[in-house]
């Protein structure tokens, strides 16, 4: 009886492990749950190398930082695909009409200030392979 229970436990564990990992593999490079509009931006731009997800302090809103190769800097999008710019000391952004853009700023602790909230980094949702 113990052998049967041990065998069934091992089979269930193997089935769960296989199902979970195969589900991630089937999703390909968009293995994480991100909005469709962000997936489309990543898919249409081969220069994006990483996408990080940041959450508001109450975890009700998310923003996404899209990072390009060295020299390109990063831009951001909120959950509704509204573009905002993220300047940094390393990659300043120069635009002709700065008042026409939404801006976000990376704070010293690595959080991002965007509109009325502070967003905390949670995970990387896309890394180019």
N, CA, C and O atoms as CSV, one atom per row, in Angstrom:
chain,resi,resn,atom,element,x,y,z
A,1,UNK,N,N,0.815,-1.194,0.000
A,1,UNK,CA,C,0.000,0.000,0.000
A,1,UNK,C,C,0.867,1.269,0.000
A,1,UNK,O,O,0.557,2.236,-0.696
A,2,UNK,N,N,1.957,1.258,0.788
A,2,UNK,CA,C,2.847,2.420,0.836
A,2,UNK,C,C,3.489,2.675,-0.514
A,2,UNK,O,O,3.669,3.822,-0.924
A,3,UNK,N,N,3.836,1.582,-1.208
A,3,UNK,CA,C,4.456,1.732,-2.523
A,3,UNK,C,C,3.476,2.353,-3.514
A,3,UNK,O,O,3.865,3.172,-4.347
A,4,UNK,N,N,2.200,1.959,-3.422
A,4,UNK,CA,C,1.195,2.501,-4.319
A,4,UNK,C,C,1.003,3.998,-4.079
A,4,UNK,O,O,0.928,4.778,-5.029
A,5,UNK,N,N,0.925,4.395,-2.810
A,5,UNK,CA,C,0.768,5.812,-2.480
A,5,UNK,C,C,1.988,6.604,-2.919
A,5,UNK,O,O,1.851,7.706,-3.450
A,6,UNK,N,N,3.173,6.062,-2.707
A,6,UNK,CA,C,4.396,6.729,-3.127
A,6,UNK,C,C,4.437,6.883,-4.645
A,6,UNK,O,O,4.815,7.934,-5.163
A,7,UNK,N,N,4.045,5.825,-5.350
A,7,UNK,CA,C,4.022,5.860,-6.808
A,7,UNK,C,C,3.026,6.907,-7.311
A,7,UNK,O,O,3.347,7.675,-8.219
A,8,UNK,N,N,1.820,6.949,-6.733
A,8,UNK,CA,C,0.811,7.913,-7.156
A,8,UNK,C,C,1.255,9.343,-6.850
A,8,UNK,O,O,1.023,10.247,-7.653
A,9,UNK,N,N,1.888,9.552,-5.699
A,9,UNK,CA,C,2.395,10.888,-5.359
A,9,UNK,C,C,3.445,11.345,-6.353
A,9,UNK,O,O,3.435,12.496,-6.789
A,10,UNK,N,N,4.345,10.453,-6.708
A,10,UNK,CA,C,5.384,10.790,-7.675
A,10,UNK,C,C,4.779,11.087,-9.047
A,10,UNK,O,O,5.229,12.000,-9.739
A,11,UNK,N,N,3.763,10.321,-9.441
A,11,UNK,CA,C,3.120,10.529,-10.733
A,11,UNK,C,C,2.417,11.889,-10.781
A,11,UNK,O,O,2.515,12.602,-11.780
A,12,UNK,N,N,1.713,12.249,-9.711
A,12,UNK,CA,C,1.026,13.539,-9.664
A,12,UNK,C,C,2.032,14.677,-9.706
A,12,UNK,O,O,1.827,15.663,-10.414
A,13,UNK,N,N,3.122,14.548,-8.950
A,13,UNK,CA,C,4.160,15.577,-8.947
A,13,UNK,C,C,4.776,15.741,-10.332
A,13,UNK,O,O,4.979,16.863,-10.796
A,14,UNK,N,N,5.070,14.643,-10.982
A,14,UNK,CA,C,5.643,14.680,-12.331
A,14,UNK,C,C,4.661,15.313,-13.311
A,14,UNK,O,O,5.060,16.122,-14.149
A,15,UNK,N,N,3.390,14.956,-13.215
A,15,UNK,CA,C,2.384,15.518,-14.103
A,15,UNK,C,C,2.264,17.026,-13.904
A,15,UNK,O,O,2.194,17.778,-14.877
A,16,UNK,N,N,2.239,17.469,-12.655
A,16,UNK,CA,C,2.132,18.909,-12.376
A,16,UNK,C,C,3.352,19.651,-12.905
A,16,UNK,O,O,3.211,20.705,-13.525
A,17,UNK,N,N,4.538,19.121,-12.671
A,17,UNK,CA,C,5.769,19.755,-13.141
A,17,UNK,C,C,5.791,19.835,-14.658
A,17,UNK,O,O,6.154,20.870,-15.216
A,18,UNK,N,N,5.410,18.766,-15.329
A,18,UNK,CA,C,5.397,18.740,-16.792
A,18,UNK,C,C,4.375,19.725,-17.340
A,18,UNK,O,O,4.660,20.444,-18.297
A,19,UNK,N,N,3.190,19.763,-16.744
A,19,UNK,CA,C,2.143,20.662,-17.210
A,19,UNK,C,C,2.560,22.121,-17.041
A,19,UNK,O,O,2.400,22.919,-17.965
A,20,UNK,N,N,3.086,22.474,-15.885
A,20,UNK,CA,C,3.461,23.868,-15.629
A,20,UNK,C,C,4.579,24.328,-16.561
A,20,UNK,O,O,4.492,25.408,-17.146
A,21,UNK,N,N,5.608,23.534,-16.699
A,21,UNK,CA,C,6.729,23.965,-17.529
A,21,UNK,C,C,6.360,23.958,-19.004
A,21,UNK,O,O,6.818,24.825,-19.747
A,22,UNK,N,N,5.557,23.019,-19.445
A,22,UNK,CA,C,5.190,23.015,-20.858
A,22,UNK,C,C,4.295,24.200,-21.177
A,22,UNK,O,O,4.339,24.722,-22.291
A,23,UNK,N,N,3.478,24.639,-20.216
A,23,UNK,CA,C,2.639,25.816,-20.435
A,23,UNK,C,C,3.508,27.045,-20.662
A,23,UNK,O,O,3.232,27.831,-21.569
A,24,UNK,N,N,4.555,27.228,-19.855
A,24,UNK,CA,C,5.455,28.359,-20.048
A,24,UNK,C,C,6.178,28.271,-21.382
A,24,UNK,O,O,6.353,29.283,-22.062
A,25,UNK,N,N,6.603,27.061,-21.765
A,25,UNK,CA,C,7.311,26.908,-23.034
A,25,UNK,C,C,6.398,27.245,-24.206
A,25,UNK,O,O,6.847,27.831,-25.192
A,26,UNK,N,N,5.117,26.880,-24.107
A,26,UNK,CA,C,4.192,27.155,-25.197
A,26,UNK,C,C,3.937,28.640,-25.381
A,26,UNK,O,O,3.553,29.062,-26.472
A,27,UNK,N,N,4.134,29.428,-24.364
A,27,UNK,CA,C,3.926,30.867,-24.472
A,27,UNK,C,C,5.130,31.566,-25.093
A,27,UNK,O,O,5.044,32.744,-25.439
A,28,UNK,N,N,6.234,30.872,-25.237
A,28,UNK,CA,C,7.407,31.434,-25.892
A,28,UNK,C,C,7.993,32.605,-25.146
A,28,UNK,O,O,8.070,32.590,-23.917
A,29,UNK,N,N,8.415,33.638,-25.889
A,29,UNK,CA,C,9.101,34.750,-25.242
A,29,UNK,C,C,8.169,35.651,-24.443
A,29,UNK,O,O,8.645,36.548,-23.747
A,30,UNK,N,N,6.864,35.442,-24.521
A,30,UNK,CA,C,5.911,36.186,-23.700
A,30,UNK,C,C,5.365,35.271,-22.614
A,30,UNK,O,O,4.152,35.138,-22.450
A,31,UNK,N,N,6.263,34.651,-21.883
A,31,UNK,CA,C,5.867,33.656,-20.901
A,31,UNK,C,C,5.150,34.252,-19.700
A,31,UNK,O,O,4.552,33.511,-18.920
A,32,UNK,N,N,5.189,35.551,-19.531
A,32,UNK,CA,C,4.546,36.188,-18.384
A,32,UNK,C,C,3.244,36.860,-18.806
A,32,UNK,O,O,3.046,37.175,-19.980
A,33,UNK,N,N,2.381,37.069,-17.858
A,33,UNK,CA,C,1.085,37.683,-18.109
A,33,UNK,C,C,1.241,39.202,-18.204
A,33,UNK,O,O,1.259,39.895,-17.186
A,34,UNK,N,N,1.351,39.707,-19.418
A,34,UNK,CA,C,1.453,41.149,-19.640
A,34,UNK,C,C,0.374,41.556,-20.640
A,34,UNK,O,O,-0.085,40.721,-21.419
A,35,UNK,N,N,-0.041,42.833,-20.632
A,35,UNK,CA,C,-1.103,43.267,-21.553
A,35,UNK,C,C,-0.733,43.035,-23.016
A,35,UNK,O,O,0.432,43.111,-23.407
A,36,UNK,N,N,-1.748,42.753,-23.796
A,36,UNK,CA,C,-1.558,42.479,-25.225
A,36,UNK,C,C,-0.879,43.644,-25.931
A,36,UNK,O,O,-0.043,43.435,-26.810
A,37,UNK,N,N,-1.234,44.871,-25.552
A,37,UNK,CA,C,-0.632,46.021,-26.240
A,37,UNK,C,C,0.877,46.077,-26.001
A,37,UNK,O,O,1.622,46.487,-26.890
A,38,UNK,N,N,1.337,45.672,-24.817
A,38,UNK,CA,C,2.778,45.647,-24.535
A,38,UNK,C,C,3.441,44.539,-25.359
A,38,UNK,O,O,4.531,44.735,-25.897
A,39,UNK,N,N,2.788,43.381,-25.459
A,39,UNK,CA,C,3.320,42.287,-26.286
A,39,UNK,C,C,3.512,42.745,-27.726
A,39,UNK,O,O,4.524,42.433,-28.353
A,40,UNK,N,N,2.537,43.483,-28.247
A,40,UNK,CA,C,2.625,43.961,-29.632
A,40,UNK,C,C,3.784,44.934,-29.811
A,40,UNK,O,O,4.483,44.884,-30.823
A,41,UNK,N,N,3.991,45.814,-28.844
A,41,UNK,CA,C,5.102,46.769,-28.936
A,41,UNK,C,C,6.428,46.014,-28.958
A,41,UNK,O,O,7.312,46.331,-29.754
A,42,UNK,N,N,6.567,45.016,-28.086
A,42,UNK,CA,C,7.799,44.224,-28.026
A,42,UNK,C,C,7.994,43.468,-29.333
A,42,UNK,O,O,9.094,43.440,-29.886
A,43,UNK,N,N,6.917,42.854,-29.825
A,43,UNK,CA,C,7.007,42.049,-31.040
A,43,UNK,C,C,7.408,42.890,-32.242
A,43,UNK,O,O,8.169,42.436,-33.096
A,44,UNK,N,N,6.893,44.122,-32.309
A,44,UNK,CA,C,7.157,44.982,-33.461
A,44,UNK,C,C,8.477,45.743,-33.378
A,44,UNK,O,O,8.858,46.415,-34.337
A,45,UNK,N,N,9.181,45.651,-32.249
A,45,UNK,CA,C,10.431,46.393,-32.102
A,45,UNK,C,C,11.574,45.450,-31.720
A,45,UNK,O,O,11.687,45.053,-30.560
A,46,UNK,N,N,12.413,45.093,-32.680
A,46,UNK,CA,C,13.518,44.178,-32.372
A,46,UNK,C,C,14.593,44.804,-31.489
A,46,UNK,O,O,15.484,44.100,-31.014
A,47,UNK,N,N,14.525,46.121,-31.262
A,47,UNK,CA,C,15.553,46.765,-30.447
A,47,UNK,C,C,15.256,46.695,-28.948
A,47,UNK,O,O,16.089,47.117,-28.146
A,48,UNK,N,N,14.104,46.178,-28.552
A,48,UNK,CA,C,13.784,46.031,-27.131
A,48,UNK,C,C,14.404,44.736,-26.617
A,48,UNK,O,O,14.134,43.654,-27.138
A,49,UNK,N,N,15.241,44.866,-25.586
A,49,UNK,CA,C,15.940,43.693,-25.066
A,49,UNK,C,C,15.376,43.187,-23.748
A,49,UNK,O,O,15.608,42.038,-23.372
A,50,UNK,N,N,14.623,44.051,-23.034
A,50,UNK,CA,C,14.086,43.625,-21.742
A,50,UNK,C,C,12.855,44.462,-21.406
A,50,UNK,O,O,12.759,45.629,-21.787
A,51,UNK,N,N,11.928,43.857,-20.697
A,51,UNK,CA,C,10.745,44.565,-20.219
A,51,UNK,C,C,10.577,44.242,-18.746
A,51,UNK,O,O,10.444,43.080,-18.362
A,52,UNK,N,N,10.586,45.290,-17.921
A,52,UNK,CA,C,10.382,45.116,-16.486
A,52,UNK,C,C,9.021,45.625,-16.075
A,52,UNK,O,O,8.545,46.644,-16.576
A,53,UNK,N,N,8.397,44.905,-15.156
A,53,UNK,CA,C,7.078,45.302,-14.663
A,53,UNK,C,C,7.223,45.930,-13.278
A,53,UNK,O,O,7.891,45.380,-12.403
A,54,UNK,N,N,6.595,47.074,-13.094
A,54,UNK,CA,C,6.597,47.786,-11.817
A,54,UNK,C,C,5.156,47.917,-11.352
A,54,UNK,O,O,4.253,48.120,-12.164
A,55,UNK,N,N,4.937,47.801,-10.037
A,55,UNK,CA,C,3.578,47.892,-9.487
A,55,UNK,C,C,3.459,49.107,-8.583
A,55,UNK,O,O,4.428,49.514,-7.942
A,56,UNK,N,N,2.249,49.689,-8.536
A,56,UNK,CA,C,1.996,50.821,-7.651
A,56,UNK,C,C,2.072,50.360,-6.197
A,56,UNK,O,O,2.071,49.162,-5.917
A,57,UNK,N,N,2.135,51.310,-5.286
A,57,UNK,CA,C,2.303,50.969,-3.870
A,57,UNK,C,C,1.160,50.101,-3.353
A,57,UNK,O,O,1.358,49.302,-2.437
A,58,UNK,N,N,-0.026,50.246,-3.925
A,58,UNK,CA,C,-1.140,49.401,-3.482
A,58,UNK,C,C,-1.386,48.220,-4.430
A,58,UNK,O,O,-2.398,47.530,-4.303
A,59,UNK,N,N,-0.482,47.986,-5.365
A,59,UNK,CA,C,-0.547,46.877,-6.333
A,59,UNK,C,C,-1.796,46.883,-7.212
A,59,UNK,O,O,-2.214,45.827,-7.687
A,60,UNK,N,N,-2.393,48.039,-7.435
A,60,UNK,CA,C,-3.577,48.087,-8.290
A,60,UNK,C,C,-3.249,48.497,-9.721
A,60,UNK,O,O,-4.019,48.215,-10.639
A,61,UNK,N,N,-2.098,49.167,-9.921
A,61,UNK,CA,C,-1.715,49.622,-11.257
A,61,UNK,C,C,-0.307,49.113,-11.569
A,61,UNK,O,O,0.507,48.903,-10.670
A,62,UNK,N,N,-0.039,48.920,-12.858
A,62,UNK,CA,C,1.283,48.458,-13.284
A,62,UNK,C,C,1.784,49.333,-14.420
A,62,UNK,O,O,1.006,49.857,-15.218
A,63,UNK,N,N,3.096,49.479,-14.473
A,63,UNK,CA,C,3.744,50.124,-15.606
A,63,UNK,C,C,4.843,49.194,-16.094
A,63,UNK,O,O,5.292,48.308,-15.367
A,64,UNK,N,N,5.268,49.404,-17.321
A,64,UNK,CA,C,6.271,48.542,-17.935
A,64,UNK,C,C,7.394,49.405,-18.498
A,64,UNK,O,O,7.154,50.353,-19.246
A,65,UNK,N,N,8.615,49.061,-18.126
A,65,UNK,CA,C,9.793,49.754,-18.636
A,65,UNK,C,C,10.396,48.904,-19.743
A,65,UNK,O,O,10.781,47.759,-19.507
A,66,UNK,N,N,10.480,49.454,-20.942
A,66,UNK,CA,C,11.069,48.753,-22.083
A,66,UNK,C,C,12.482,49.266,-22.272
A,66,UNK,O,O,12.705,50.462,-22.464
A,67,UNK,N,N,13.424,48.353,-22.214
A,67,UNK,CA,C,14.839,48.711,-22.269
A,67,UNK,C,C,15.425,48.220,-23.585
A,67,UNK,O,O,15.206,47.082,-24.000
A,68,UNK,N,N,16.173,49.105,-24.227
A,68,UNK,CA,C,16.846,48.752,-25.470
A,68,UNK,C,C,18.299,48.425,-25.216
A,68,UNK,O,O,18.728,48.377,-24.063
A,69,UNK,N,N,19.067,48.200,-26.266
A,69,UNK,CA,C,20.489,47.920,-26.109
A,69,UNK,C,C,21.221,49.144,-25.551
A,69,UNK,O,O,20.673,50.247,-25.551
A,70,UNK,N,N,22.441,48.956,-25.081
A,70,UNK,CA,C,23.197,50.106,-24.546
A,70,UNK,C,C,23.219,51.260,-25.555
A,70,UNK,O,O,23.453,51.063,-26.747
A,71,UNK,N,N,22.972,52.457,-25.046
A,71,UNK,CA,C,22.936,53.625,-25.909
A,71,UNK,C,C,21.533,54.066,-26.281
A,71,UNK,O,O,21.342,55.186,-26.756
A,72,UNK,N,N,20.536,53.192,-26.069
A,72,UNK,CA,C,19.155,53.526,-26.421
A,72,UNK,C,C,18.326,53.977,-25.228
A,72,UNK,O,O,17.323,54.667,-25.413
A,73,UNK,N,N,18.711,53.611,-24.011
A,73,UNK,CA,C,17.943,54.009,-22.836
A,73,UNK,C,C,16.662,53.216,-22.715
A,73,UNK,O,O,16.566,52.089,-23.202
A,74,UNK,N,N,15.654,53.824,-22.047
A,74,UNK,CA,C,14.401,53.108,-21.844
A,74,UNK,C,C,13.209,54.049,-21.952
A,74,UNK,O,O,13.318,55.255,-21.732
A,75,UNK,N,N,12.080,53.465,-22.295
A,75,UNK,CA,C,10.809,54.169,-22.303
A,75,UNK,C,C,9.839,53.349,-21.467
A,75,UNK,O,O,10.148,52.225,-21.071
A,76,UNK,N,N,8.683,53.903,-21.203
A,76,UNK,CA,C,7.718,53.186,-20.398
A,76,UNK,C,C,6.326,53.255,-20.977
A,76,UNK,O,O,6.004,54.135,-21.776
A,77,UNK,N,N,5.505,52.305,-20.556
A,77,UNK,CA,C,4.100,52.272,-20.933
A,77,UNK,C,C,3.301,51.869,-19.712
A,77,UNK,O,O,3.734,51.026,-18.926
A,78,UNK,N,N,2.126,52.476,-19.552
A,78,UNK,CA,C,1.262,52.018,-18.475
A,78,UNK,C,C,0.400,50.871,-19.004
A,78,UNK,O,O,0.554,50.452,-20.151
A,79,UNK,N,N,-0.509,50.365,-18.162
A,79,UNK,CA,C,-1.335,49.212,-18.556
A,79,UNK,C,C,-2.197,49.492,-19.787
A,79,UNK,O,O,-2.610,48.563,-20.481
A,80,UNK,N,N,-2.466,50.760,-20.056
A,80,UNK,CA,C,-3.291,51.129,-21.208
A,80,UNK,C,C,-2.459,51.527,-22.416
A,80,UNK,O,O,-2.983,52.084,-23.381
A,81,UNK,N,N,-1.185,51.246,-22.365
A,81,UNK,CA,C,-0.247,51.530,-23.449
A,81,UNK,C,C,-0.031,53.008,-23.700
A,81,UNK,O,O,0.275,53.404,-24.825
A,82,UNK,N,N,-0.183,53.822,-22.686
A,82,UNK,CA,C,0.172,55.233,-22.804
A,82,UNK,C,C,1.676,55.357,-22.612
A,82,UNK,O,O,2.225,54.900,-21.610
A,83,UNK,N,N,2.324,55.968,-23.567
A,83,UNK,CA,C,3.779,56.125,-23.555
A,83,UNK,C,C,4.204,57.186,-22.551
A,83,UNK,O,O,3.567,58.232,-22.431
A,84,UNK,N,N,5.283,56.908,-21.832
A,84,UNK,CA,C,5.938,57.939,-21.030
A,84,UNK,C,C,7.434,57.775,-21.182
A,84,UNK,O,O,7.915,56.689,-21.505
A,85,UNK,N,N,8.167,58.841,-20.954
A,85,UNK,CA,C,9.610,58.831,-21.139
A,85,UNK,C,C,10.306,58.729,-19.786
A,85,UNK,O,O,9.839,59.284,-18.791
A,86,UNK,N,N,11.426,58.014,-19.762
A,86,UNK,CA,C,12.194,57.829,-18.534
A,86,UNK,C,C,13.624,58.296,-18.782
A,86,UNK,O,O,14.452,57.528,-19.272
A,87,UNK,N,N,13.917,59.552,-18.447
A,87,UNK,CA,C,15.299,60.025,-18.637
A,87,UNK,C,C,16.196,59.501,-17.524
A,87,UNK,O,O,15.726,59.188,-16.430
A,88,UNK,N,N,17.466,59.410,-17.806
A,88,UNK,CA,C,18.434,59.028,-16.781
A,88,UNK,C,C,19.707,59.830,-17.016
A,88,UNK,O,O,19.871,60.454,-18.064
A,89,UNK,N,N,20.593,59.811,-16.052
A,89,UNK,CA,C,21.868,60.516,-16.224
A,89,UNK,C,C,22.654,59.913,-17.373
A,89,UNK,O,O,23.322,60.620,-18.127
A,90,UNK,N,N,22.566,58.601,-17.495
A,90,UNK,CA,C,23.315,57.901,-18.536
A,90,UNK,C,C,22.704,58.125,-19.925
A,90,UNK,O,O,23.428,58.259,-20.911
A,91,UNK,N,N,21.360,58.164,-19.994
A,91,UNK,CA,C,20.667,58.319,-21.270
A,91,UNK,C,C,19.645,59.452,-21.187
A,91,UNK,O,O,18.452,59.186,-21.042
A,92,UNK,N,N,20.088,60.719,-21.278
A,92,UNK,CA,C,19.117,61.825,-21.249
A,92,UNK,C,C,18.253,61.797,-22.508
A,92,UNK,O,O,18.696,61.369,-23.574
A,93,UNK,N,N,17.031,62.254,-22.364
A,93,UNK,CA,C,16.109,62.276,-23.495
A,93,UNK,C,C,15.899,63.732,-23.915
A,93,UNK,O,O,15.575,64.590,-23.094
A,94,UNK,N,N,16.089,63.985,-25.193
A,94,UNK,CA,C,15.918,65.338,-25.714
A,94,UNK,C,C,14.740,65.309,-26.686
A,94,UNK,O,O,14.765,64.600,-27.692
A,95,UNK,N,N,13.710,66.089,-26.367
A,95,UNK,CA,C,12.538,66.196,-27.240
A,95,UNK,C,C,12.269,67.676,-27.500
A,95,UNK,O,O,12.657,68.542,-26.716
A,96,UNK,N,N,11.601,67.946,-28.612
A,96,UNK,CA,C,11.359,69.345,-28.983
A,96,UNK,C,C,10.286,70.003,-28.120
A,96,UNK,O,O,10.372,71.201,-27.854
A,97,UNK,N,N,9.287,69.261,-27.681
A,97,UNK,CA,C,8.203,69.817,-26.863
A,97,UNK,C,C,8.069,69.000,-25.576
A,97,UNK,O,O,7.183,68.150,-25.493
A,98,UNK,N,N,8.907,69.226,-24.586
A,98,UNK,CA,C,8.880,68.402,-23.382
A,98,UNK,C,C,7.565,68.449,-22.617
A,98,UNK,O,O,7.228,67.490,-21.922
A,99,UNK,N,N,6.811,69.547,-22.727
A,99,UNK,CA,C,5.538,69.649,-22.014
A,99,UNK,C,C,4.448,68.768,-22.624
A,99,UNK,O,O,3.418,68.527,-21.994
A,100,UNK,N,N,4.670,68.295,-23.831
A,100,UNK,CA,C,3.687,67.439,-24.493
A,100,UNK,C,C,3.825,65.967,-24.101
A,100,UNK,O,O,3.012,65.147,-24.527
A,101,UNK,N,N,4.808,65.623,-23.320
A,101,UNK,CA,C,5.091,64.235,-22.954
A,101,UNK,C,C,4.794,63.975,-21.488
A,101,UNK,O,O,4.880,64.873,-20.650
A,102,UNK,N,N,4.443,62.725,-21.192
A,102,UNK,CA,C,4.383,62.277,-19.803
A,102,UNK,C,C,5.778,61.797,-19.435
A,102,UNK,O,O,6.453,61.158,-20.241
A,103,UNK,N,N,6.210,62.106,-18.214
A,103,UNK,CA,C,7.552,61.756,-17.771
A,103,UNK,C,C,7.496,60.883,-16.527
A,103,UNK,O,O,6.574,60.995,-15.719
A,104,UNK,N,N,8.482,60.019,-16.381
A,104,UNK,CA,C,8.667,59.234,-15.160
A,104,UNK,C,C,10.124,59.390,-14.765
A,104,UNK,O,O,10.984,59.644,-15.608
A,105,UNK,N,N,10.389,59.238,-13.491
A,105,UNK,CA,C,11.754,59.432,-13.017
A,105,UNK,C,C,12.162,58.278,-12.114
A,105,UNK,O,O,11.417,57.880,-11.218
A,106,UNK,N,N,13.350,57.748,-12.361
A,106,UNK,CA,C,13.879,56.679,-11.521
A,106,UNK,C,C,14.480,57.320,-10.277
A,106,UNK,O,O,15.351,58.184,-10.370
A,107,UNK,N,N,14.007,56.888,-9.114
A,107,UNK,CA,C,14.479,57.413,-7.844
A,107,UNK,C,C,15.704,56.633,-7.382
A,107,UNK,O,O,15.949,55.535,-7.881
A,108,UNK,N,N,16.479,57.170,-6.442
A,108,UNK,CA,C,17.715,56.496,-6.011
A,108,UNK,C,C,17.528,55.062,-5.510
A,108,UNK,O,O,18.448,54.250,-5.610
A,109,UNK,N,N,16.352,54.743,-4.975
A,109,UNK,CA,C,16.134,53.378,-4.476
A,109,UNK,C,C,15.674,52.411,-5.563
A,109,UNK,O,O,15.350,51.259,-5.270
A,110,UNK,N,N,15.642,52.870,-6.817
A,110,UNK,CA,C,15.283,51.995,-7.932
A,110,UNK,C,C,13.804,51.984,-8.250
A,110,UNK,O,O,13.390,51.306,-9.190
A,111,UNK,N,N,12.987,52.716,-7.496
A,111,UNK,CA,C,11.574,52.824,-7.809
A,111,UNK,C,C,11.390,53.885,-8.888
A,111,UNK,O,O,12.304,54.657,-9.175
A,112,UNK,N,N,10.208,53.912,-9.477
A,112,UNK,CA,C,9.901,54.877,-10.528
A,112,UNK,C,C,8.745,55.752,-10.075
A,112,UNK,O,O,7.726,55.248,-9.603
A,113,UNK,N,N,8.905,57.070,-10.219
A,113,UNK,CA,C,7.834,58.024,-9.934
A,113,UNK,C,C,7.162,58.329,-11.263
A,113,UNK,O,O,7.774,58.912,-12.158
A,114,UNK,N,N,5.903,57.931,-11.386
A,114,UNK,CA,C,5.136,58.167,-12.613
A,114,UNK,C,C,3.769,58.718,-12.227
A,114,UNK,O,O,3.032,58.100,-11.458
A,115,UNK,N,N,3.449,59.851,-12.752
A,115,UNK,CA,C,2.220,60.572,-12.411
A,115,UNK,C,C,2.098,60.692,-10.902
A,115,UNK,O,O,2.994,61.246,-10.266
A,116,UNK,N,N,1.020,60.193,-10.305
A,116,UNK,CA,C,0.809,60.443,-8.880
A,116,UNK,C,C,1.260,59.313,-7.967
A,116,UNK,O,O,0.964,59.350,-6.773
A,117,UNK,N,N,1.961,58.316,-8.479
A,117,UNK,CA,C,2.316,57.173,-7.636
A,117,UNK,C,C,3.786,56.795,-7.774
A,117,UNK,O,O,4.458,57.181,-8.731
A,118,UNK,N,N,4.260,56.044,-6.810
A,118,UNK,CA,C,5.600,55.448,-6.854
A,118,UNK,C,C,5.408,53.972,-7.223
A,118,UNK,O,O,4.599,53.272,-6.615
A,119,UNK,N,N,6.143,53.525,-8.198
A,119,UNK,CA,C,6.025,52.143,-8.657
A,119,UNK,C,C,7.262,51.358,-8.253
A,119,UNK,O,O,8.392,51.804,-8.449
A,120,UNK,N,N,7.029,50.193,-7.692
A,120,UNK,CA,C,8.105,49.334,-7.211
A,120,UNK,C,C,8.332,48.193,-8.191
A,120,UNK,O,O,7.379,47.600,-8.697
A,121,UNK,N,N,9.605,47.889,-8.459
A,121,UNK,CA,C,9.935,46.814,-9.389
A,121,UNK,C,C,9.479,45.478,-8.840
A,121,UNK,O,O,9.692,45.182,-7.664
A,122,UNK,N,N,8.862,44.679,-9.668
A,122,UNK,CA,C,8.422,43.352,-9.249
A,122,UNK,C,C,9.131,42.237,-10.015
A,122,UNK,O,O,9.629,41.294,-9.400
A,123,UNK,N,N,9.185,42.326,-11.354
A,123,UNK,CA,C,9.751,41.213,-12.116
A,123,UNK,C,C,10.103,41.648,-13.540
A,123,UNK,O,O,9.625,42.669,-14.036
A,124,UNK,N,N,10.938,40.856,-14.170
A,124,UNK,CA,C,11.244,41.025,-15.582
A,124,UNK,C,C,10.255,40.123,-16.337
A,124,UNK,O,O,10.195,38.920,-16.081
A,125,UNK,N,N,9.498,40.688,-17.244
A,125,UNK,CA,C,8.490,39.908,-17.960
A,125,UNK,C,C,8.926,39.520,-19.363
A,125,UNK,O,O,8.258,38.725,-20.025
A,126,UNK,N,N,10.034,40.072,-19.819
A,126,UNK,CA,C,10.529,39.716,-21.148
A,126,UNK,C,C,12.021,39.965,-21.194
A,126,UNK,O,O,12.491,41.033,-20.801
A,127,UNK,N,N,12.756,38.997,-21.666
A,127,UNK,CA,C,14.172,39.148,-21.952
A,127,UNK,C,C,14.438,38.533,-23.316
A,127,UNK,O,O,14.089,37.378,-23.563
A,128,UNK,N,N,15.048,39.295,-24.190
A,128,UNK,CA,C,15.326,38.797,-25.534
A,128,UNK,C,C,16.322,37.664,-25.471
A,128,UNK,O,O,17.338,37.742,-24.781
A,129,UNK,N,N,16.015,36.613,-26.200
A,129,UNK,CA,C,16.904,35.432,-26.207
A,129,UNK,C,C,17.896,35.510,-27.325
A,129,UNK,O,O,18.719,34.608,-27.484
